[in-house]
Amino acid sequence: MKIAIASDHRGFDFKKQLCRMLSEHNVVDYGPQNAAGPVDYPDFAVRVGRAVATNECERGILVCGSGIGMSLAANKIKGIRAIVANNLFSVEMSRRHNDSNVLCFGADQFSPGAMVEKMLHLWIETPFEGERHARRVQKISDLEGS
């Protein structure tokens, strides 16, 4: 799977560890390339969001301090359904029922260890169930730009 990834300065080290966890995938790093100074998370959320929305990448992962800012910014891009990873249940259901395509982590909430790796792989491996959920996801898409 081709996965776009980016962070802000607070999520930089977390992002690097996620890249190692994703070694079996084709990961495209949209920055920043170092943690030298503060950066604005919307700039990086839009890079990943556009890569996913244009099918350049199949999915995207974003990291900031809380995951919330990245999620808010990414969800402004048509076709993006970004969620903040909180627990295994919400990560799984976001794929099964909502067809989420961008996963956001809060670097201040988690240490990139076994639980984060479980959430990451669960999100990647869980399919969208479609059927009745497809109708609902379409209704969400119809709201874009309204």
Secondary structure by P-SEA (a helix, b strand, c coil): cbbbbbbcccaaaaaaaaaaaaccccccccccccccbbbbaaaaaaaaaaaaaaccccccccccccaaaaaaaaaccccccccccccaaaaaaaaacccccbbbbccccccccaaaaaaaaaaaacccccaaaaaaaaaaaaaccc
